[in-house]
Amino acid sequence: MDGPVVVGFDGSPESLAATDWAAREALRWHLPLELVQAWPWRQPHVLGSEDAERWGRRRLARQEALLRAELPGIEVSAAHVPDAAPAVLEAAGRTASMLVLGSRGLGPIRGFLIGSVSRQVLGRAGCPVALVRAGRTASAGRLPVAGGGPGTGTPPREVVLGLDLRHRCDEVVAFAFGSAARRSAPLRVVHAWAPPRRSGFMAFAAAGSLAEDLAAVEHRVLADALGPGRERYPQVDVIEQLTPGSAARTLVEAAAQAGLLVIGLHTRRPATGPSLGPVAQAATRHASCPVVVVPHH
C-alpha cells in the first residue's frame, strides 16, 4: 500500500466520521490523506450555483486546514472535482490504497443505510473500501500516536476477518493481518461452513463422523490460508473461529464488539461488475463497527 487514503467528503455527519477514521488509518499505515469532494451541480448559468460551489470549496478548505493542524505527521490534501460522486470516487480508487465512505444509521433493528454511491463504489473500486458509521464506531479503538503506532488509550478491540475458503483471498488476509498489527489488536478469523445434512439413509454416527472429517479439512485449508499472514506478522495474536451454521449471522455476531471487520469481495464477475453477496450485505448493513471490503480475484 503506497497510494493515499482517500475519503469522500460532503460535510455531512457521515462524511465527517469517515474523515476522522480515514485520518487515523493514514497515520497507522504511514500514508497520505486525501479529501475528495465531488460536485455534480456545476451550472454556471443557474442563479446561485456559483455561490453554492464557492461555499462547498470553502467548507472543504476548512476541513483540510483543520486536519493539517491536527495531524502534522501526515501529508493532507484536498480535491474538489466537478463530477458525480461514483465516477469521482471510482477514479480516485485506481491509485488509492483505500477509499473511505460514510454511511447513515437507521437504528439497531434496521441497521445501516448503504446508499447508491457506496453500492456503486463497492462494486467497482480496485482498492479496499471502508464504510464508517457516524457515532461511536468512528473513533472506536486506540488512537494512533503521531508516528502511526498504537496509542495508550483503552485496550484495542479485535479485528475480525470473515473468510470464505472457497476462493483464494491472499489480499484480504494480508489486509486483515496488517490492520491488526498496526492496532496491536488480536485478529479473530471467522469461517462458517455447512456440515452435511443427515438423511434417512445415513446412520447418526456415520453422519457425525463425516462432519468431523469435513471440519478437519476446513481447519487445514484455513491454516494454509493464514500461513503467509502469520509468517509476516508473528506478533499478531490469531483466534480461529470455525463454526457450522449461517455465515452472515456468525460474522455479524463476531463483529459486535470488534474495532474493525474485514471481508472480501470476489471480483471475477460479469462486465456489470461484482455485486455484494448475502454475507457481505449482512456485514455492511448490520455490523456496528467500521467494515472494510477488500476486492480479490
Contacts in CASP RR format, 6 or more apart in sequence:
PFRMAT RR
TARGET T0000
AUTHOR 0000-0000-0000
METHOD contacts of the structure
MODEL  1
MDGPVVVGFDGSPESLAATDWAAREALRWHLPLELVQAWPWRQPHVLGSE
DAERWGRRRLARQEALLRAELPGIEVSAAHVPDAAPAVLEAAGRTASMLV
LGSRGLGPIRGFLIGSVSRQVLGRAGCPVALVRAGRTASAGRLPVAGGGP
GTGTPPREVVLGLDLRHRCDEVVAFAFGSAARRSAPLRVVHAWAPPRRSG
FMAFAAAGSLAEDLAAVEHRVLADALGPGRERYPQVDVIEQLTPGSAART
LVEAAAQAGLLVIGLHTRRPATGPSLGPVAQAATRHASCPVVVVPHH
1 29 0 8 1.000
1 31 0 8 1.000
1 97 0 8 1.000
1 98 0 8 1.000
2 31 0 8 1.000
2 97 0 8 1.000
3 31 0 8 1.000
3 32 0 8 1.000
3 95 0 8 1.000
3 96 0 8 1.000
3 97 0 8 1.000
4 26 0 8 1.000
4 31 0 8 1.000
4 32 0 8 1.000
4 33 0 8 1.000
4 34 0 8 1.000
4 77 0 8 1.000
4 95 0 8 1.000
4 96 0 8 1.000
4 97 0 8 1.000
5 22 0 8 1.000
5 25 0 8 1.000
5 26 0 8 1.000
5 29 0 8 1.000
5 31 0 8 1.000
5 32 0 8 1.000
5 33 0 8 1.000
5 34 0 8 1.000
5 96 0 8 1.000
5 97 0 8 1.000
5 98 0 8 1.000
5 100 0 8 1.000
6 22 0 8 1.000
6 34 0 8 1.000
6 35 0 8 1.000
6 36 0 8 1.000
6 89 0 8 1.000
6 92 0 8 1.000
6 93 0 8 1.000
6 96 0 8 1.000
6 98 0 8 1.000
6 99 0 8 1.000
6 100 0 8 1.000
7 15 0 8 1.000
7 18 0 8 1.000
7 19 0 8 1.000
7 22 0 8 1.000
7 33 0 8 1.000
7 34 0 8 1.000
7 35 0 8 1.000
7 36 0 8 1.000
7 99 0 8 1.000
7 100 0 8 1.000
7 101 0 8 1.000
8 15 0 8 1.000
8 18 0 8 1.000
8 19 0 8 1.000
8 35 0 8 1.000
8 36 0 8 1.000
8 37 0 8 1.000
8 38 0 8 1.000
8 85 0 8 1.000
8 89 0 8 1.000
8 99 0 8 1.000
8 100 0 8 1.000
8 101 0 8 1.000
8 102 0 8 1.000
9 15 0 8 1.000
9 18 0 8 1.000
9 19 0 8 1.000
9 35 0 8 1.000
9 36 0 8 1.000
9 37 0 8 1.000
9 60 0 8 1.000
9 63 0 8 1.000
9 78 0 8 1.000
10 37 0 8 1.000
10 38 0 8 1.000
10 85 0 8 1.000
11 59 0 8 1.000
11 63 0 8 1.000
13 134 0 8 1.000
14 102 0 8 1.000
14 103 0 8 1.000
14 104 0 8 1.000
14 132 0 8 1.000
14 133 0 8 1.000
14 134 0 8 1.000
15 102 0 8 1.000
16 134 0 8 1.000
17 102 0 8 1.000
17 132 0 8 1.000
17 133 0 8 1.000
17 134 0 8 1.000
17 135 0 8 1.000
17 138 0 8 1.000
18 100 0 8 1.000
18 101 0 8 1.000
18 102 0 8 1.000
18 130 0 8 1.000
18 132 0 8 1.000
18 138 0 8 1.000
19 35 0 8 1.000
19 63 0 8 1.000
19 67 0 8 1.000
19 100 0 8 1.000
20 138 0 8 1.000
20 139 0 8 1.000
21 100 0 8 1.000
21 130 0 8 1.000
21 132 0 8 1.000
21 138 0 8 1.000
21 139 0 8 1.000
21 290 0 8 1.000
22 33 0 8 1.000
22 98 0 8 1.000
22 100 0 8 1.000
22 130 0 8 1.000
22 132 0 8 1.000
23 33 0 8 1.000
23 67 0 8 1.000
23 70 0 8 1.000
23 71 0 8 1.000
23 74 0 8 1.000
24 139 0 8 1.000
24 143 0 8 1.000
24 144 0 8 1.000
25 31 0 8 1.000
25 98 0 8 1.000
25 100 0 8 1.000
25 130 0 8 1.000
26 32 0 8 1.000
26 33 0 8 1.000
26 71 0 8 1.000
26 74 0 8 1.000
27 71 0 8 1.000
27 73 0 8 1.000
27 74 0 8 1.000
27 144 0 8 1.000
27 145 0 8 1.000
27 146 0 8 1.000
27 147 0 8 1.000
27 148 0 8 1.000
27 149 0 8 1.000
28 144 0 8 1.000
28 148 0 8 1.000
28 149 0 8 1.000
28 179 0 8 1.000
28 182 0 8 1.000
28 183 0 8 1.000
29 97 0 8 1.000
29 98 0 8 1.000
29 182 0 8 1.000
30 74 0 8 1.000
30 147 0 8 1.000
30 148 0 8 1.000
31 74 0 8 1.000
31 97 0 8 1.000
32 74 0 8 1.000
32 75 0 8 1.000
32 76 0 8 1.000
32 77 0 8 1.000
33 67 0 8 1.000
33 71 0 8 1.000
33 74 0 8 1.000
33 75 0 8 1.000
33 76 0 8 1.000
33 77 0 8 1.000
34 76 0 8 1.000
34 77 0 8 1.000
34 78 0 8 1.000
34 79 0 8 1.000
34 92 0 8 1.000
34 96 0 8 1.000
35 60 0 8 1.000
35 63 0 8 1.000
35 64 0 8 1.000
35 67 0 8 1.000
35 76 0 8 1.000
35 77 0 8 1.000
35 78 0 8 1.000
35 79 0 8 1.000
36 78 0 8 1.000
36 79 0 8 1.000
36 81 0 8 1.000
36 88 0 8 1.000
36 89 0 8 1.000
36 92 0 8 1.000
37 56 0 8 1.000
37 57 0 8 1.000
37 60 0 8 1.000
37 78 0 8 1.000
37 79 0 8 1.000
37 80 0 8 1.000
37 81 0 8 1.000
38 81 0 8 1.000
38 83 0 8 1.000
38 84 0 8 1.000
38 85 0 8 1.000
38 87 0 8 1.000
38 88 0 8 1.000
38 89 0 8 1.000
39 53 0 8 1.000
39 56 0 8 1.000
39 80 0 8 1.000
39 81 0 8 1.000
39 82 0 8 1.000
39 83 0 8 1.000
40 82 0 8 1.000
40 83 0 8 1.000
40 84 0 8 1.000
40 85 0 8 1.000
41 49 0 8 1.000
41 52 0 8 1.000
41 53 0 8 1.000
42 49 0 8 1.000
42 53 0 8 1.000
42 82 0 8 1.000
43 49 0 8 1.000
44 50 0 8 1.000
56 80 0 8 1.000
57 80 0 8 1.000
60 78 0 8 1.000
60 80 0 8 1.000
61 78 0 8 1.000
63 78 0 8 1.000
64 76 0 8 1.000
64 77 0 8 1.000
64 78 0 8 1.000
67 76 0 8 1.000
68 76 0 8 1.000
72 146 0 8 1.000
73 146 0 8 1.000
73 147 0 8 1.000
81 88 0 8 1.000
85 117 0 8 1.000
86 116 0 8 1.000
86 117 0 8 1.000
86 120 0 8 1.000
86 121 0 8 1.000
86 124 0 8 1.000
89 99 0 8 1.000
89 101 0 8 1.000
89 117 0 8 1.000
89 121 0 8 1.000
89 125 0 8 1.000
90 120 0 8 1.000
90 121 0 8 1.000
90 124 0 8 1.000
90 125 0 8 1.000
92 99 0 8 1.000
93 99 0 8 1.000
93 125 0 8 1.000
93 126 0 8 1.000
93 127 0 8 1.000
94 126 0 8 1.000
94 127 0 8 1.000
96 127 0 8 1.000
97 127 0 8 1.000
97 128 0 8 1.000
98 127 0 8 1.000
98 128 0 8 1.000
98 129 0 8 1.000
98 130 0 8 1.000
98 292 0 8 1.000
99 121 0 8 1.000
99 125 0 8 1.000
99 127 0 8 1.000
99 128 0 8 1.000
99 129 0 8 1.000
99 130 0 8 1.000
100 129 0 8 1.000
100 130 0 8 1.000
100 132 0 8 1.000
101 117 0 8 1.000
101 118 0 8 1.000
101 121 0 8 1.000
101 129 0 8 1.000
101 130 0 8 1.000
101 131 0 8 1.000
101 132 0 8 1.000
102 118 0 8 1.000
102 131 0 8 1.000
102 132 0 8 1.000
102 133 0 8 1.000
102 134 0 8 1.000
103 112 0 8 1.000
103 113 0 8 1.000
103 114 0 8 1.000
103 115 0 8 1.000
103 118 0 8 1.000
103 131 0 8 1.000
103 132 0 8 1.000
103 133 0 8 1.000
103 284 0 8 1.000
104 112 0 8 1.000
104 113 0 8 1.000
104 115 0 8 1.000
104 133 0 8 1.000
104 134 0 8 1.000
105 111 0 8 1.000
105 112 0 8 1.000
105 113 0 8 1.000
105 133 0 8 1.000
105 134 0 8 1.000
106 112 0 8 1.000
106 113 0 8 1.000
111 285 0 8 1.000
111 286 0 8 1.000
112 131 0 8 1.000
112 133 0 8 1.000
112 284 0 8 1.000
112 285 0 8 1.000
112 286 0 8 1.000
114 122 0 8 1.000
114 131 0 8 1.000
114 284 0 8 1.000
114 285 0 8 1.000
118 129 0 8 1.000
118 131 0 8 1.000
119 276 0 8 1.000
121 129 0 8 1.000
122 129 0 8 1.000
122 265 0 8 1.000
122 276 0 8 1.000
122 284 0 8 1.000
122 293 0 8 1.000
123 265 0 8 1.000
123 273 0 8 1.000
123 274 0 8 1.000
123 275 0 8 1.000
123 276 0 8 1.000
124 273 0 8 1.000
125 295 0 8 1.000
126 267 0 8 1.000
126 295 0 8 1.000
127 295 0 8 1.000
128 175 0 8 1.000
128 292 0 8 1.000
128 293 0 8 1.000
128 294 0 8 1.000
128 295 0 8 1.000
129 292 0 8 1.000
129 293 0 8 1.000
130 290 0 8 1.000
130 291 0 8 1.000
130 292 0 8 1.000
130 293 0 8 1.000
131 284 0 8 1.000
131 290 0 8 1.000
131 291 0 8 1.000
131 292 0 8 1.000
131 293 0 8 1.000
132 138 0 8 1.000
132 290 0 8 1.000
133 288 0 8 1.000
133 290 0 8 1.000
137 259 0 8 1.000
137 288 0 8 1.000
137 289 0 8 1.000
137 290 0 8 1.000
138 290 0 8 1.000
140 157 0 8 1.000
140 259 0 8 1.000
140 289 0 8 1.000
140 290 0 8 1.000
141 154 0 8 1.000
141 156 0 8 1.000
141 157 0 8 1.000
141 183 0 8 1.000
141 185 0 8 1.000
141 259 0 8 1.000
142 150 0 8 1.000
142 151 0 8 1.000
142 152 0 8 1.000
142 153 0 8 1.000
142 154 0 8 1.000
142 155 0 8 1.000
142 156 0 8 1.000
142 183 0 8 1.000
142 184 0 8 1.000
142 185 0 8 1.000
143 151 0 8 1.000
143 153 0 8 1.000
144 150 0 8 1.000
144 151 0 8 1.000
144 182 0 8 1.000
145 151 0 8 1.000
145 152 0 8 1.000
148 182 0 8 1.000
149 182 0 8 1.000
149 184 0 8 1.000
150 156 0 8 1.000
150 182 0 8 1.000
150 183 0 8 1.000
150 184 0 8 1.000
156 183 0 8 1.000
156 184 0 8 1.000
156 185 0 8 1.000
156 186 0 8 1.000
156 259 0 8 1.000
157 185 0 8 1.000
157 257 0 8 1.000
157 258 0 8 1.000
157 259 0 8 1.000
157 260 0 8 1.000
157 289 0 8 1.000
158 185 0 8 1.000
158 186 0 8 1.000
158 187 0 8 1.000
158 188 0 8 1.000
158 239 0 8 1.000
158 257 0 8 1.000
158 258 0 8 1.000
158 259 0 8 1.000
159 176 0 8 1.000
159 179 0 8 1.000
159 180 0 8 1.000
159 183 0 8 1.000
159 185 0 8 1.000
159 186 0 8 1.000
159 187 0 8 1.000
159 188 0 8 1.000
159 258 0 8 1.000
159 259 0 8 1.000
159 260 0 8 1.000
159 261 0 8 1.000
159 262 0 8 1.000
160 187 0 8 1.000
160 188 0 8 1.000
160 190 0 8 1.000
160 251 0 8 1.000
160 254 0 8 1.000
160 255 0 8 1.000
160 258 0 8 1.000
160 259 0 8 1.000
160 260 0 8 1.000
160 261 0 8 1.000
160 262 0 8 1.000
160 289 0 8 1.000
161 172 0 8 1.000
161 173 0 8 1.000
161 176 0 8 1.000
161 187 0 8 1.000
161 188 0 8 1.000
161 189 0 8 1.000
161 190 0 8 1.000
161 262 0 8 1.000
161 263 0 8 1.000
162 189 0 8 1.000
162 190 0 8 1.000
162 191 0 8 1.000
162 251 0 8 1.000
162 254 0 8 1.000
162 261 0 8 1.000
162 262 0 8 1.000
162 263 0 8 1.000
162 264 0 8 1.000
162 283 0 8 1.000
163 169 0 8 1.000
163 172 0 8 1.000
163 173 0 8 1.000
163 189 0 8 1.000
163 190 0 8 1.000
163 191 0 8 1.000
163 222 0 8 1.000
163 225 0 8 1.000
164 191 0 8 1.000
164 247 0 8 1.000
164 264 0 8 1.000
164 266 0 8 1.000
164 279 0 8 1.000
165 191 0 8 1.000
165 193 0 8 1.000
165 218 0 8 1.000
165 221 0 8 1.000
165 222 0 8 1.000
165 225 0 8 1.000
167 266 0 8 1.000
167 296 0 8 1.000
168 225 0 8 1.000
168 296 0 8 1.000
169 225 0 8 1.000
169 264 0 8 1.000
169 266 0 8 1.000
169 294 0 8 1.000
169 296 0 8 1.000
170 228 0 8 1.000
170 296 0 8 1.000
171 294 0 8 1.000
171 295 0 8 1.000
171 296 0 8 1.000
172 262 0 8 1.000
172 263 0 8 1.000
172 264 0 8 1.000
172 294 0 8 1.000
172 296 0 8 1.000
173 225 0 8 1.000
173 226 0 8 1.000
173 228 0 8 1.000
173 229 0 8 1.000
174 228 0 8 1.000
174 229 0 8 1.000
174 232 0 8 1.000
175 262 0 8 1.000
175 292 0 8 1.000
175 294 0 8 1.000
176 187 0 8 1.000
176 189 0 8 1.000
176 262 0 8 1.000
177 187 0 8 1.000
177 229 0 8 1.000
177 230 0 8 1.000
177 232 0 8 1.000
177 233 0 8 1.000
177 236 0 8 1.000
178 233 0 8 1.000
178 236 0 8 1.000
179 185 0 8 1.000
179 260 0 8 1.000
179 262 0 8 1.000
179 292 0 8 1.000
180 186 0 8 1.000
180 187 0 8 1.000
180 233 0 8 1.000
180 236 0 8 1.000
181 233 0 8 1.000
181 235 0 8 1.000
181 236 0 8 1.000
183 259 0 8 1.000
183 260 0 8 1.000
185 259 0 8 1.000
185 260 0 8 1.000
186 236 0 8 1.000
186 237 0 8 1.000
186 238 0 8 1.000
186 239 0 8 1.000
187 236 0 8 1.000
187 237 0 8 1.000
187 238 0 8 1.000
187 239 0 8 1.000
188 239 0 8 1.000
188 241 0 8 1.000
188 254 0 8 1.000
188 258 0 8 1.000
189 222 0 8 1.000
189 226 0 8 1.000
189 238 0 8 1.000
189 239 0 8 1.000
189 240 0 8 1.000
189 241 0 8 1.000
190 241 0 8 1.000
190 243 0 8 1.000
190 250 0 8 1.000
190 251 0 8 1.000
190 254 0 8 1.000
191 218 0 8 1.000
191 222 0 8 1.000
191 240 0 8 1.000
191 241 0 8 1.000
191 242 0 8 1.000
191 243 0 8 1.000
192 242 0 8 1.000
192 243 0 8 1.000
192 244 0 8 1.000
192 245 0 8 1.000
192 246 0 8 1.000
192 247 0 8 1.000
192 250 0 8 1.000
192 251 0 8 1.000
193 214 0 8 1.000
193 215 0 8 1.000
193 218 0 8 1.000
193 242 0 8 1.000
193 243 0 8 1.000
193 244 0 8 1.000
193 245 0 8 1.000
194 244 0 8 1.000
194 245 0 8 1.000
195 211 0 8 1.000
195 214 0 8 1.000
195 215 0 8 1.000
195 244 0 8 1.000
195 245 0 8 1.000
196 207 0 8 1.000
196 210 0 8 1.000
196 211 0 8 1.000
196 214 0 8 1.000
198 204 0 8 1.000
198 207 0 8 1.000
198 208 0 8 1.000
202 210 0 8 1.000
211 244 0 8 1.000
215 242 0 8 1.000
215 244 0 8 1.000
218 242 0 8 1.000
219 240 0 8 1.000
219 242 0 8 1.000
222 240 0 8 1.000
222 242 0 8 1.000
226 238 0 8 1.000
226 240 0 8 1.000
229 236 0 8 1.000
230 236 0 8 1.000
230 238 0 8 1.000
241 250 0 8 1.000
241 254 0 8 1.000
243 250 0 8 1.000
247 279 0 8 1.000
248 278 0 8 1.000
248 279 0 8 1.000
248 281 0 8 1.000
248 282 0 8 1.000
248 283 0 8 1.000
249 282 0 8 1.000
251 261 0 8 1.000
251 263 0 8 1.000
251 279 0 8 1.000
251 282 0 8 1.000
251 283 0 8 1.000
251 287 0 8 1.000
252 282 0 8 1.000
252 283 0 8 1.000
252 286 0 8 1.000
252 287 0 8 1.000
255 261 0 8 1.000
255 283 0 8 1.000
255 287 0 8 1.000
255 288 0 8 1.000
255 289 0 8 1.000
255 291 0 8 1.000
256 288 0 8 1.000
258 287 0 8 1.000
258 289 0 8 1.000
259 289 0 8 1.000
259 290 0 8 1.000
260 289 0 8 1.000
260 290 0 8 1.000
260 291 0 8 1.000
260 292 0 8 1.000
261 283 0 8 1.000
261 287 0 8 1.000
261 289 0 8 1.000
261 290 0 8 1.000
261 291 0 8 1.000
261 292 0 8 1.000
262 291 0 8 1.000
262 292 0 8 1.000
262 294 0 8 1.000
263 279 0 8 1.000
263 280 0 8 1.000
263 283 0 8 1.000
263 291 0 8 1.000
263 292 0 8 1.000
263 293 0 8 1.000
263 294 0 8 1.000
264 280 0 8 1.000
264 293 0 8 1.000
264 294 0 8 1.000
264 295 0 8 1.000
264 296 0 8 1.000
265 274 0 8 1.000
265 276 0 8 1.000
265 280 0 8 1.000
265 293 0 8 1.000
265 294 0 8 1.000
265 295 0 8 1.000
265 296 0 8 1.000
266 274 0 8 1.000
266 296 0 8 1.000
266 297 0 8 1.000
267 273 0 8 1.000
267 274 0 8 1.000
267 295 0 8 1.000
267 296 0 8 1.000
267 297 0 8 1.000
268 274 0 8 1.000
268 297 0 8 1.000
269 275 0 8 1.000
274 295 0 8 1.000
276 284 0 8 1.000
276 293 0 8 1.000
280 293 0 8 1.000
283 291 0 8 1.000
284 291 0 8 1.000
284 293 0 8 1.000
END
